[in-house]
Amino acid sequence: MEHHPRIGVIGGSGLYQMDNLENIEVHEVSTPYGNPSSPIIIGDLKGKRVAFLARHGIGHVIAPTQVNYRANIYALKSLGVKYIISVSAVGSLREDYAPGDLVVPDQLFDFTKDRKRTFFDKDLVAHVDVAEPFCPNLSKIAFNAINRTKANVHRGGSLITIEGPRFSTKSESNTFRIWGMSIIGMTTSPEAFLAREAEMCYTVMAHVSDYDVWHISKEPVTVEQVIKVLNQNVHVAQEAVKNLIADIDDHAYCEHQASLKTALISSLGAVSKETLDELAIFVKKYF
């Protein structure tokens, strides 16, 4: 078994408190962007080395806007991670995606406004292709992995990320439905886009906890309701993650592992040494 993890899981602490996780190590990782949300737990699972990161910190103490998304992605990249499995709670914006269901979306709409969205915000510019924001190959594996748990799972749909931490108004929720959004969450943007800049494959296993606030026959979403559904789904999430980790060929090549090849536009001579040093983990192979 390799010492470095190629698979990373971002979600709640319940994901790494699972049976069969062995040879556990705790890594405190520092990055040019500050500290990640939590120490990174690395252990052996299904014959592979896997890194786990608690997105909102241990004990869920970091609000969605304050999550240091750049530090989280950078830290996982520095450890050797190539595949990221995101596990998150979402609200449903359509009748057929019911609370308790899981969704593997294929599109993403960024409706946030107060977050750092890129690693390339200095004197090195990159324009990455995110027409398909989630890795189709990894998402297909994720769907099949969830399906084997016998949970009700849906493939496809658009996930809209709002700023939070508040829930939507009815006007907002109904507008998102008119726009064609399927599910709503607070954390996938800019996480997915940063993963693409970092040349990492990324998929989301979204747990539907509620009908947001649009559904006229259901009570508006509450924190209690979200936590109740998530607690009910912990076992499903753990089993799905185990299946997915077993199914990933973590040595396979994906085009997203070279997403910067055609994205970098700045002339090397115009880029400062400071910037090149900061971004070397991403761009060294191209310069």
C-alpha positions, -999 to +999 in steps of 0.1 A: +000+000+000+013+035-009+021+059+019+005+089+002-033+092-002-046+096-037-082+098-026-096+126-004-130+129+013-144+163+024-174+162+047-184+158+083-164+141+110-188+110+109-171+100+076-138+091+092-153+076+123-161+044+105-152+008+109-123-007+090-103+026+089-068+015+100-033+028+104-047+063+112-024+094+112-033+130+120-017+156+098-015+193+106-009+209+072+000+246+066-005+263+033+002+297+017-035+304+022-036+296+059-047+265+077-073+241+064-106+237+082-093+208+104-064+184+108-064+159+080-070+123+090-053+097+069-060+060+071-062+028+052-096+018+038-105-008+012-068-013+005-061+023-002-047+053+016-074+079+021-074+115+035-104+129+054-110+166+060-139+180+081-151+209+059-167+229+088-140+220+113-142+196+142-176+202+159-190+222+129-177+256+140-170+272+106-198+289+086-199+282+049-185+316+038-157+313+063-145+279+052-110+283+038-116+265+006-083+273-009-064+260+021-085+228+021-078+220-016-042+230-014-036+208+017-051+178+000-031+184-031+001+187-011-005+153+004-008+137-031-046+135-034-059+132-070-096+123-064-120+143-042-153+129-029-174+157-015-202+148+009-227+175+017-263+183+027-286+200+002-321+211-001-344+198-029-359+222-054-379+195-072-407+172-061-390+139-071-357+146-052-372+138-017-356+142+017-335+112+025-326+107-012-290+112-025-281+130-056-249+130-078-253+163-097-238+170-131-240+208-131-231+237-107-244+273-105-223+296-083-245+322-066-220+331-039-204+365-037-180+367-007-155+339-014-121+335-028-128+316-060-093+310-075-057+303-068-048+325-098-056+360-085-021+375-087+003+379-116-002+344-131-036+340-148-054+308-157-087+303-174-098+267-166-126+249-185-155+241-161-182+234-187-185+201-169-178+211-133-178+176-119-157+148-132-181+126-152-161+094-147-158+099-109-195+108-107-205+077-126-185+056-101-201+075-072-236+069-085-229+032-088-214+031-054-244+047-038-268+025-057-252-006-041-263+007-007-300+004-018-305+040-010-327+061-034-302+079-056-306+103-085-280+109-113-278+145-127-293+179-119-279+214-112-267+223-078-269+260-069-245+272-042-258+302-021-238+323+003-256+314+035-255+309+064-292+318+063-317+296+044-335+310+013-366+332+012-396+317-006-391+342-034-355+330-038-363+294-036-390+297-062-368+317-085-341+290-083-368+265-094-378+287-123-341+288-133-341+250-135-320+243-104-325+208-088-308+211-054-294+239-032-264+240-009-238+263+006-204+247+001-198+232-034-187+266-048-159+274-050-147+240-038-153+223-071-137+250-092-106+251-070-103+213-074-103+218-111-076+244-109-056+220-088-060+193-114-080+170-092-111+149-101-141+160-080-176+147-074-204+154-050-225+129-030-254+152-020-278+142+008-312+157+004-323+169+039-353+190+031-375+207+004-359+241+011-389+266+016-408+264-017-429+233-009-464+244+001-473+211+019-441+209+039-427+229+068-398+253+059-363+239+064-349+239+100-315+230+114-332+203+134-346+188+103-313+189+085-294+172+113-321+145+117-318+134+081-280+136+081-279+114+112-302+089+095-280+089+064-246+085+082-245+048+076-255+051+040-228+078+035-201+056+051-211+026+030-212+046-002-178+061+005-164+027+011-178+014-021-166+044-040-131+041-026-129+004-035-141+012-071-117+040-079-087+032-099-065+057-082-037+052-108-060+059-138-054+091-158-082+116-163-081+147-184-089+168-154-055+159-140-041+182-168-067+209-167-040+237-166-023+225-197-044+248-219-054+273-192-023+293-184-021+325-203+006+346-186+041+349-200+066+332-176+090+362-176+062+385-163+053+363-133+071+370-100+091+343-083+069+347-052+038+337-072+056+308-090+068+295-056+033+298-041+017+280-071+045+256-079+025+227-066+001+233-095+022+248-123+058+235-119+054+209-146+043+235-171+072+259-165 
